[in-house]
Amino acid sequence: MRGQLIVMLKEPRPGRVKTRLGRDMGMVGAAWWFRHQVTRLLREIDDPRWQVTLAVSPDAQGLQSRVWPARFARVAQGAGDLGDRMGRVMRSRPPGPVCIIGGDIPGIRAAHIARAFTALGRNEAVFGPAPDGGYWLVGLKRVQVPATLFQGVRWSSEHALADTIQSLGGARVALVDRLRDVDTIADLGAARRALAFAPREVGREAGRAVFPDDGGLASC
């Protein structure tokens, strides 16, 4: 059964997306970065092995937006905190394995997604951990989504991954690749350094898309 890959996205409007990054480099620059990063990400993960759906916010604007490619199906995230929104989207999908990612992780490659879906063949849940104690991917085999999923999670903290695993009870959990999201200017600099050490063809392509013409980011 083909997996479902959900990408959680906000409209790239200054002051509405990547506001922590915006405090470092300006809200316009942060929104610009996010739009170009997501454009590259969607090209990278568009793969016949899974179906990509965009979970958009704000709901009405996101469903009608011309920013994101029209070839991808869209669903509204709805109201609530991150756990409420991810749980709602996850439960709305057809039967079968589902993974959710964000749009702000420059290091994601199709191979990372493939490893996550493969891990669900032997486990009930999978996470892609992040260095800050959170995670860039969560996936479920999804015979049934536990009612307790995402309950009690301390979001935006070093406890987010551990809390989410705890909310799954005794489910068998796999961890896959460790990747970094971008919340601050320091994260952006770390992403640039990571791309510098990537294989040449990967680093060049990702660098052109994530930092096209630098856009004033060369000093990050």
N, C-alpha and C positions, 0 to 999 in steps of 0.2 A: 504494500500500500504506500503510495507516494506521500511523503511528509508535507506538512504545512509550515512555512516559514513566515512569521509575522515580524514586520519592522515597525516599531513604535516611533511615530514622527510628529513633531509640531511644525506648524507653518513657520518658515524662516523669516520672521518679522523682528526687527530690532526691538529689544526690550521684552520680547515674548519667548525667546529661545536662547539657551546658553548664556544666561544672565551672569553667572559667576565668571565665565570667560569674558563677557562684556565689560565687567568691572575692571578687568585687567587691560583690555585692548580697545574698548569702545563697543557699544551695542551694535552699531552698523557692521563693524568688522567681524564680530562674533556671528551675526546672522549670515553674513557673506560666507564665512568659513563653513558654517553648518550646511548651507545649501550646496556648496561645491563638494563637501565631504559626502553628503548623502547621494548626490549624483554619481560620484565614483563608486560608492558602495553598491548602489542598485545595479550598476553595470557588472560589478564583480560577482554578485550573488544570484544573478538571473541565470538559472540553471534548470534543465529539464528534470533533474532528480527530485525536485521539490517545487511546490507552488508558493509563490511569493504573494503576500497580501500586505498592504499598507494600513496600519491602524493609525488614524489621523486625529489631530486635535488642533484647534477647536473643531468640534464635530461638523457643523454646517459649512464652515469655510474650508476645512480640509477635504470634505467630500467633493466640493466644487472646484478646488484649487487646480490651476494650470501649471503649478510649479513642478509637480511630480509627474513622471511618465504615465500616460493614460493606459498603457498596456497592463498595468498592475491593478488587480481588484483592490477595493478600499472598504474599510469598515470604520465606524466611529468608535473612539475610545470610550466616550461617555464620561460621567462624573466620578469623583472620588480620588483617593490617593493612588499612587502607582500600583499598589497591590490590587485595589479594587478594579482598576482599568485593565491590568494584565489578566486577572482572573476572568473578567467579563469577556474579553476577547478570546481567551483560551477556550472557554466553555461554548462559545458561539461557532467554533470550527467544526467541520465534518469529522466523523470518527477517524482515528489514526494518530500517529505521532505528530507533535507540534513543538516548534521551538520559537522563542521570542527573543529578538535582539533590539538594541537601540541603534540610532543612526550616527552616533558620535564616536565610533571606534575605528580609527584609520587602519588598524592592522588586520581587520577581518578579510579573509580570503575564502573562496568557495570550499577549499580543502578543510577549513575549520568547521564549516557548517556540516560538511559530509561526515566528519569525525563525530560530531554531536549526534547526528541521526543514527550512525552506526552504534554508538554507545547505548542508544535506547533499545537496540535489539536485545541487550543483555541486562538492562536496568530499567527501573520504573521512572527515573528522573535523571536529568543531566544538567550540569552547570558549567559555564565558562567563567572561572574566577578572575577577578581583577585585583591588582596590587593593593588597593585601598580597603579590601575586605568586602567589597560588593561583588557584582558579577555582571558580565556583558551578555550572557546568554542563559536562559532557563528553558528547559524542555521537559515534556512529559510523554510517556508512552500513551497515556490517556485512554485506558480502558474506562476510567472514571476520574474526574478531577476531584481531589479531596476537598471537602467543605472547609477544612482548616487552612488550605493553601494561602499563604501570604498573611495570615493572621498574626499579629504581634510583631511584625517585622519593623525594626528600627531603620527606616530608610535614610539614605545619605549618611550612613555611619559605617564604621569598621565591622559592625555586627550584622550587616544586611544578609550576607551569604549564610552565616551560621544560623541566623534566625529563620531564614526561609527553609533551610534543610530541616530544622526542628519542626517547622509547621507541617512538614510532610509525614510526621510520625516515624514509623519504622520502614519507610520506603527505601528500596535499594537505589543508591545514588552514585553516579559517576561524575568525575571532574575531568574536563578536557583542557584545551589550551588556555594559558593565562595571557590575557590581553588587557591593554589599558584604554580606558575611555578618556575623553578630553573635557575637563571641567574648568581648567585654569590655564594661564599662559605657561606655567611650568609643564603641565601635561602636554601642551602643544609642542614645546621644545623637546620633550622626551619622545613624542611621536616622530618628530623630524630625525632625531638621532637613531631611532629604531629603523626607520626607512633607509637611512644611510648604510646600515649593516645588512639590509635585506639583499637577496639575490638581485643582480643588476637589473634584470628585466622587470622584476616586481617593484624595486625601489624607484626606478625611473618613472614607470607608469603611475604609481601611486603618488609619487612626489609631484608630478605635473598636475594631477587632479586635486590633491588635497591642498597644495600650496601653489596654484597656478600663478605664474609671473610674480610669485612671492606676495604680491598684494600688500607690501609693507611689513611682511612677517619675518623678513630675513634677520632681524635683530632679536627675535624671540629666544 
